[in-house]
Amino acid sequence: MRRASGGRAGPREWAGLAVLALPTMLLGLDVTVLHLALPSLAADLRPTGTQELWIVDAYGFLIAGFLITMGTVGDRIGRRRLLLIGGVAFVAASLAAAYSTSAEMLIAARAALGIAGATLMPSTLALISNMFADARQRALAIGMWVMFFALGMAAGPLVGGALVEYFRWGAAFLVAVPVIGTMLVAAPFLLPEYRAPDSGRLDLPSVALSLAAILPVVYGIKQFAKDGPQPEVVAALAAGAVFAVVFVRRQRTLADPFLDVTLFRNRAFGVALGMMLVGLVGVGGTMLLVTQYLQLVADLPPLTAGLLYGPPALMMMLSAVAAPLVARRVRPGYVVAGVLAVSAGGYALLAVVGSDDGVPLVVAGFSLIYLGLGAIAVLGTDLVVGAAPPEKAGSASAMSETVQDFGLAAGIALLGSLATAVYRRGVEEQADGLPADVAVPFGDSLSGAASVAARLPDSLLDQARASFTAGLNTAGAVGAVGVLVLAALTAVTLRHIGTIGTDDPGDASGDGAGDGATEPARPVG
């Protein structure tokens, strides 16, 4: 059972955190670096439209599907060992991606990168929980972990743009080689090994059921964002839900479950996961829309648009470091609620931005949204990891990552679909008078309108931009209301969690500690 505080970490642990920062920054960089390489690799490999989508999606699809599996594997075989194995696999897959000679080879390499990436995130976070037993130090370490991820995301457009401009597109994947190479050399000296005692054998049917539950849901969400509620989307979501029920029922019957579902008896654990899920929905949806606004409405080149992600990333980094420090004096639930209330102002700015000269408002609004993201990611993750016993830290870390991935994907699907519906309604009448081969892309999306811009009058292209902006406004308004509600719920449901480092015992589980629920990391009596 995790204590609220423990032995304080020394120089070796902080040096180990620097080692863990390497794969964390790399995974953050990989979120954005590919987008700038796409035009160049598309010209070289000539993928079909479907293949191009899978080049982008295969990585995130499989990293989401395998997070829980790899987190549990790390608990059993050793977290440092899994990190090193995953690092070697990530380098191998990166080399395959960099020197791919066909679209099919690149898709396979991206899929392998996703599986390898799924070993890195839960391993790094679980090792932080082992290295930093003191609650205050652990929260600060997790804040720095999030900061490094944000730094990687911010560096992605710069690194990708420079590499693609001066080298071939494959150079964007080669960044992993020196980064992971350094980690592989330093990790055995600076990182501890941890393996859950008496963890038992890995239950392969549970592995298969977890994949059968997660992968169809991720696929369904992604397809919903592209095509709306088609029959295959409904079927995928339904199949995932059925397998999820079967998976949970099996875990309750196993002496040594693949995933300890009793963790959800802890109220802090369940509420923190729910808070991250809902919070990331807004971030995921607006991230896509803001990117499109900067490139398709403001007509900025990709590198300039990427540079404008610097201020939001800086705000996320600031929040990631400051939130756990403030939470030493103010209860985490109130800290998150306060920052979310501020970030609601960012959504409100997106709700009033216009299609002309709106870049400053968009960047300012998105910066406030990322301010909320930093607090959610740090304090939510700390609550989840801190509520789990040490032998379950890998599984808890993986659940935290999985929920955040689901939130981002659901945000793209839900807010993206809402904005698309507003766009289509705004251009419906104008599309009726165009030739079919122009009307279809024009009426579908702003990117479609941009693809046939040479055949459109300037007035219709302006109308398309105005309609897209109206969709962004609608998504911003919905996000503002939703985040304000989330702020209020967070303040109420997490009010029992004490400041970071509180040692007083208490019960944060909905069912009581006596029924086997794990004690919270920082309860208040």
C-alpha positions in Angstrom: 0.0 0.0 0.0 1.4 3.4 -0.9 2.1 5.8 1.9 1.5 9.5 1.7 5.1 10.2 2.1 8.3 8.2 2.2 12.1 8.5 1.9 13.2 11.6 0.0 14.9 11.1 -3.3 18.5 12.1 -3.8 20.8 13.2 -6.7 20.7 9.7 -8.3 16.9 9.7 -8.5 16.8 13.2 -10.1 19.5 12.2 -12.5 17.3 9.1 -13.3 14.4 11.5 -14.0 16.6 13.2 -16.6 17.1 9.8 -18.3 13.3 9.2 -18.2 12.9 12.6 -19.8 14.6 11.4 -23.0 11.9 8.9 -24.2 9.2 11.2 -22.8 10.4 14.1 -25.0 10.8 11.8 -28.0 7.2 10.6 -27.7 6.0 14.2 -27.4 8.0 15.1 -30.5 6.5 12.2 -32.4 3.0 13.7 -31.9 3.8 16.6 -34.2 6.9 15.8 -36.2 5.2 13.6 -38.8 2.8 16.2 -40.0 5.5 18.3 -41.5 7.1 15.3 -43.2 3.8 14.1 -44.8 3.9 16.2 -48.0 7.5 15.1 -48.7 7.0 11.4 -48.0 3.7 11.4 -50.0 5.6 12.7 -53.0 8.2 10.0 -52.6 6.1 6.9 -51.7 2.9 8.0 -53.4 0.4 6.4 -50.9 -3.3 6.2 -51.6 -5.6 8.4 -49.5 -6.4 5.4 -47.3 -2.7 4.5 -46.9 -1.9 8.1 -46.0 -4.4 8.0 -43.2 -3.0 4.8 -41.9 0.6 6.2 -42.0 -0.7 8.9 -39.6 -3.1 6.7 -37.5 -1.3 3.4 -37.1 1.1 4.8 -34.5 -1.6 6.3 -32.2 -4.0 3.4 -32.9 -1.6 0.7 -31.6 0.0 2.8 -28.8 -3.5 3.3 -27.3 -4.4 -0.4 -27.7 -1.2 -1.8 -26.1 -0.7 0.7 -23.2 -2.6 -1.4 -20.6 -1.0 -4.6 -21.8 2.5 -3.2 -21.6 1.9 -1.5 -18.3 0.9 -4.9 -16.8 3.8 -6.6 -18.5 6.2 -4.1 -16.9 4.8 -4.9 -13.5 5.6 -8.6 -14.1 8.9 -8.7 -15.9 10.4 -5.5 -14.5 9.8 -1.9 -15.5 13.4 -1.0 -16.3 13.7 -4.2 -18.4 10.6 -3.4 -20.4 11.8 0.2 -20.9 15.1 -1.1 -22.3 13.4 -3.7 -24.5 11.0 -1.1 -25.8 13.8 1.4 -26.5 15.6 -1.1 -28.7 12.4 -2.0 -30.5 11.6 1.8 -31.0 15.1 2.4 -32.5 14.6 -0.6 -34.9 11.2 0.5 -35.9 12.4 4.1 -36.4 15.2 2.9 -38.7 12.6 0.9 -40.7 10.4 3.9 -41.0 13.2 6.2 -42.0 14.3 3.9 -44.9 10.9 2.7 -46.0 10.6 2.1 -49.7 6.9 1.8 -49.9 3.7 3.0 -48.2 3.0 -0.5 -46.9 6.5 -0.7 -45.3 6.0 2.7 -43.7 2.6 1.7 -42.3 4.1 -1.5 -40.8 7.0 0.5 -39.3 4.6 3.0 -37.8 2.5 0.2 -36.3 5.7 -1.3 -34.8 6.6 2.2 -33.4 3.1 2.3 -31.7 3.7 -1.0 -30.0 7.2 0.0 -28.9 6.0 3.4 -27.8 3.4 1.7 -25.6 6.2 0.2 -23.5 7.9 3.6 -22.9 5.2 5.8 -21.4 3.8 3.5 -18.6 7.4 2.3 -17.8 8.7 5.9 -17.3 5.7 6.9 -15.2 5.8 3.8 -13.1 9.5 4.1 -12.4 8.9 7.7 -11.3 6.5 6.3 -8.7 9.2 3.9 -7.5 12.0 6.5 -7.4 10.0 9.2 -5.6 8.3 7.8 -2.6 7.9 11.3 -1.0 4.5 12.6 -2.2 5.7 16.2 -2.8 8.7 15.1 -4.7 6.7 12.6 -6.7 4.2 15.3 -7.7 7.0 17.6 -8.8 8.7 14.8 -10.7 5.4 14.0 -12.6 5.1 17.7 -13.3 8.5 17.7 -14.9 7.6 14.5 -16.8 4.6 16.3 -18.3 6.8 19.4 -19.0 9.3 17.3 -21.0 6.4 15.8 -23.0 5.2 19.3 -23.8 8.7 20.4 -24.7 8.9 17.6 -27.2 5.5 18.6 -28.7 6.7 22.2 -29.0 10.0 21.1 -30.6 8.3 18.8 -33.1 7.4 21.4 -35.7 10.8 23.0 -35.5 12.8 19.8 -35.6 10.6 18.3 -38.3 10.6 21.4 -40.4 14.4 21.7 -40.3 15.1 18.1 -41.0 12.6 17.9 -43.9 14.0 21.1 -45.4 17.6 20.2 -45.3 17.4 16.3 -45.5 15.0 13.7 -46.8 11.8 13.0 -45.0 13.2 9.9 -43.3 15.5 12.1 -41.2 12.4 12.9 -39.0 12.4 9.4 -37.8 16.1 9.2 -37.1 15.9 11.6 -34.1 15.0 8.5 -32.0 18.4 6.9 -32.6 20.6 9.2 -30.5 17.9 9.9 -27.9 17.1 6.3 -27.2 20.7 5.3 -27.5 21.6 7.7 -24.7 18.8 6.3 -22.6 20.0 2.7 -23.2 23.5 3.6 -22.0 22.5 5.6 -18.9 19.4 3.6 -17.7 21.2 0.6 -16.2 23.3 2.9 -13.9 20.6 5.4 -12.9 17.3 3.7 -12.9 16.2 1.1 -10.4 14.5 -2.1 -11.4 11.1 -3.0 -9.9 9.1 -6.1 -10.4 5.8 -6.7 -8.6 6.2 -9.5 -6.0 4.2 -12.7 -6.5 2.8 -11.2 -9.7 2.0 -14.6 -11.2 1.8 -15.5 -14.9 0.5 -13.2 -17.6 -3.0 -14.1 -18.5 -3.0 -14.3 -22.3 -6.8 -14.4 -22.7 -7.0 -11.2 -20.7 -4.4 -9.6 -23.1 -6.5 -10.7 -26.1 -9.7 -9.4 -24.4 -8.1 -6.0 -23.6 -7.0 -5.5 -27.2 -10.5 -6.7 -28.4 -12.1 -4.1 -26.1 -9.7 -1.1 -26.8 -8.8 -1.4 -30.5 -12.4 -1.4 -31.9 -13.3 1.6 -29.7 -10.3 3.6 -30.9 -11.1 2.6 -34.5 -14.7 3.5 -34.1 -13.9 6.9 -32.6 -11.4 7.7 -35.4 -13.9 6.6 -38.1 -16.7 8.6 -36.5 -14.5 11.7 -36.7 -14.0 11.1 -40.5 -17.3 9.6 -41.6 -19.9 10.2 -38.9 -22.1 7.5 -37.4 -21.8 4.9 -40.1 -22.9 1.3 -39.5 -19.3 0.1 -39.2 -18.6 2.8 -36.5 -21.6 1.6 -34.5 -20.6 -2.0 -34.9 -17.0 -1.3 -33.8 -18.1 0.6 -30.7 -20.6 -2.0 -29.8 -18.0 -4.8 -30.2 -15.6 -2.9 -28.0 -18.2 -2.4 -25.3 -19.1 -6.2 -25.3 -15.5 -7.3 -25.0 -14.9 -4.7 -22.3 -17.7 -6.2 -20.2 -16.3 -9.7 -20.8 -12.8 -8.4 -19.8 -14.0 -6.9 -16.6 -15.9 -10.0 -15.6 -12.9 -12.2 -16.2 -10.7 -9.9 -14.1 -13.0 -10.3 -11.1 -12.6 -14.1 -11.3 -8.8 -14.3 -11.5 -6.7 -14.7 -8.4 -4.0 -12.6 -10.0 -5.9 -10.3 -12.4 -4.4 -8.8 -15.5 -5.9 -5.5 -14.5 -7.0 -4.9 -10.9 -10.5 -3.4 -11.3 -10.8 -3.0 -7.5 -8.7 0.1 -8.0 -11.9 1.9 -9.1 -13.2 1.5 -5.6 -10.9 4.3 -4.7 -12.9 7.5 -5.4 -9.8 9.6 -6.1 -8.6 7.0 -8.7 -11.9 6.9 -10.5 -12.7 10.6 -10.4 -9.1 11.5 -11.6 -9.5 9.2 -14.6 -12.9 10.7 -15.4 -11.5 14.3 -15.0 -8.7 13.5 -17.4 -11.0 11.9 -19.9 -13.5 14.8 -20.1 -10.7 17.4 -20.0 -8.8 15.9 -22.9 -12.0 15.8 -25.0 -11.9 19.6 -25.2 -8.2 19.7 -25.8 -8.3 17.1 -28.6 -11.2 18.7 -30.5 -9.8 22.2 -30.3 -6.2 21.0 -31.2 -7.4 19.8 -34.6 -9.5 22.9 -35.3 -6.8 25.4 -34.3 -4.3 23.6 -36.5 -6.7 23.9 -39.4 -7.6 27.5 -38.7 -3.9 28.5 -38.7 -3.2 26.8 -42.0 -6.4 27.0 -43.9 -8.1 30.2 -42.6 -5.1 32.3 -41.7 -3.2 30.7 -44.6 0.1 30.3 -42.6 2.8 27.9 -43.8 3.2 24.7 -41.7 6.4 25.8 -40.1 4.9 29.2 -39.0 1.8 27.5 -37.7 4.0 25.1 -35.8 6.0 28.0 -34.3 2.7 29.4 -33.0 2.3 26.2 -30.9 5.2 27.5 -28.8 3.2 29.8 -26.5 0.6 27.0 -25.7 3.4 24.5 -25.0 5.1 27.1 -22.7 1.8 27.5 -20.8 1.5 23.8 -20.4 5.0 23.5 -19.1 4.5 26.3 -16.7 1.3 24.7 -15.4 2.9 21.3 -15.1 5.6 22.6 -12.8 3.5 25.2 -10.9 0.4 23.0 -10.2 2.1 20.5 -7.9 3.9 23.3 -6.0 0.6 25.2 -5.4 -1.1 21.9 -4.4 1.3 21.6 -1.5 -0.8 24.4 0.1 -4.1 24.2 -1.7 -6.1 21.0 -2.2 -5.5 19.5 -5.7 -9.2 19.4 -6.5 -9.4 23.2 -6.0 -6.1 23.8 -7.9 -7.4 21.9 -10.9 -10.9 23.5 -10.7 -9.3 27.0 -10.6 -7.0 26.3 -13.6 -9.9 24.8 -15.5 -12.0 27.9 -14.8 -9.2 30.0 -16.3 -8.9 27.7 -19.3 -12.6 28.1 -19.9 -11.7 31.6 -20.9 -9.5 30.2 -23.6 -12.5 28.3 -25.1 -14.5 31.5 -24.8 -11.9 33.3 -26.9 -12.2 30.6 -29.6 -16.0 31.2 -29.4 -15.6 34.8 -30.6 -12.7 34.6 -33.0 -13.3 35.8 -36.5 -12.1 34.6 -39.9 -10.1 37.8 -40.4 -7.0 38.7 -38.3 -8.0 36.1 -35.6 -4.6 34.5 -35.1 -3.7 36.4 -31.9 -7.0 35.4 -30.3 -6.6 31.8 -31.4 -3.1 31.6 -30.0 -4.1 33.3 -26.7 -7.2 31.0 -26.4 -5.3 27.9 -27.1 -2.6 28.9 -24.6 -5.2 29.1 -21.8 -6.6 25.8 -22.9 -3.1 24.2 -22.6 -2.7 25.9 -19.2 -5.6 23.7 -18.0 -4.1 20.7 -19.8 -0.9 20.9 -17.7 -2.8 20.9 -14.4 -5.1 18.1 -15.5 -2.2 15.9 -16.7 0.0 16.4 -13.7 -2.4 16.3 -10.7 -4.7 13.8 -12.4 -1.8 11.5 -13.1 -0.4 11.9 -9.6 -3.8 11.0 -8.1 -4.1 7.9 -10.2 -0.5 6.7 -9.6 -0.6 7.7 -5.9 -3.8 5.8 -5.3 -2.4 2.5 -6.6 -0.2 0.2 -4.5 3.4 0.0 -5.7 3.0 -3.4 -7.4 0.1 -1.9 -9.5 1.9 1.3 -10.5 2.5 0.1 -14.1 -1.1 -0.8 -14.6 -2.3 2.5 -13.1 0.1 4.5 -15.2 -1.1 2.7 -18.3 -4.7 3.4 -17.5 -3.9 7.1 -17.0 -2.2 7.2 -20.5 -5.0 5.2 -22.1 -7.7 7.5 -20.7 -5.9 10.5 -22.0 -5.5 9.0 -25.5 -9.2 8.1 -25.5 -10.1 11.7 -24.5 -8.0 13.2 -27.3 -9.5 10.8 -29.9 -13.0 11.4 -28.6 -12.5 15.2 -28.7 -11.5 15.0 -32.4 -14.5 12.9 -33.1 -17.1 14.9 -31.1 -16.0 18.5 -31.4 -14.6 17.9 -34.9 -18.0 16.5 -36.0 -19.8 19.4 -34.4 -17.7 21.9 -36.2 -18.0 20.0 -39.5 -21.8 20.0 -39.2 -21.8 23.8 -38.7 -19.5 24.2 -41.7 -21.7 22.0 -44.0 -24.8 23.9 -43.0 -23.0 27.2 -43.7 -22.0 26.3 -47.3 -24.9 24.1 -48.2 -26.7 26.6 -50.5 -23.5 27.7 -52.2 -22.5 24.1 -52.9 -25.7 23.4 -54.8 -24.8 25.6 -57.7 -21.3 24.1 -58.3 -20.2 21.2 -60.6 -20.4 17.9 -58.8 -16.6 17.4 -58.8 -16.2 20.7 -57.0 -19.4 20.8 -54.9 -18.6 17.5 -53.1 -15.2 18.6 -51.6 -16.3 22.2 -51.1 -19.4 21.1 -49.2 -17.5 18.4 -47.2 -14.8 20.4 -45.4 -12.6 23.5 -45.5 -9.6 21.2 -46.5 -11.8 19.9 -49.4 -12.6 23.5 -50.4 -8.9 24.3 -50.3 -8.1 21.4 -52.6 -10.4 22.9 -55.3 -9.6 26.5 -54.5 -8.4 27.2 -58.1 -11.9 26.5 -59.4 -13.7 28.6 -56.8 -14.6 32.3 -56.8 -12.9 34.2 -54.0 -16.2 34.9 -52.5 -17.0 31.2 -52.0 -13.6 30.5 -50.5 -14.2 33.3 -48.1 -17.6 31.8 -47.3 -15.9 28.4 -46.6 -13.5 30.0 -44.2 -16.2 31.9 -42.5 -18.3 28.7 -42.1 -15.3 26.8 -40.7 -14.7 29.7 -38.2 -18.4 29.5 -37.2 -17.8 25.8 -36.5 -14.7 26.7 -34.4 -16.8 29.2 -32.5 -19.5 26.6 -31.8 -16.9 24.1 -30.5 -15.3 26.8 -28.4 -18.7 27.7 -26.8 -19.5 24.1 -26.0 -16.0 23.6 -24.7 -16.3 26.7 -22.4 -19.5 25.4 -20.9 -18.2 21.9 -20.5 -15.0 22.9 -18.9 -16.8 25.2 -16.4 -19.0 22.2 -15.4 -16.0 20.0 -15.1 -14.3 22.6 -12.9 -17.3 22.6 -10.5 -17.5 18.8 -10.4 -13.8 18.5 -9.8 -13.9 20.9 -6.9 -16.8 19.0 -5.3 -15.7 15.4 -6.0 -12.0 15.9 -5.1 -12.5 18.2 -2.1 -11.6 15.3 0.3 -8.1 15.0 -1.1 -5.6 16.9 1.0 -2.7 19.0 0.0 0.3 17.1 -1.4 2.3 15.5 1.4 -0.7 15.3 3.9 -0.2 12.3 6.1 -3.5 12.1 7.9 -5.4 8.9 7.2 -8.8 9.0 5.8 -11.2 7.2 3.4 -11.4 8.4 -0.2 -13.1 5.3 -1.6 -16.7 5.3 -2.2 -17.1 1.9 -0.6 -14.8 2.3 2.4 -11.3 1.1 3.0 -12.5 -1.9 4.8 -13.8 -3.6 1.7 -10.4 -3.8 0.1 -10.2 -0.5 -1.7 -6.8 1.0 -1.9 -6.2 4.0 0.4 -5.7 7.3 -1.4 -2.3 8.9 -1.8 -3.2 12.0 0.3 -6.4 11.6 2.1 -7.7 14.1 4.7 -9.5 12.9 7.8 
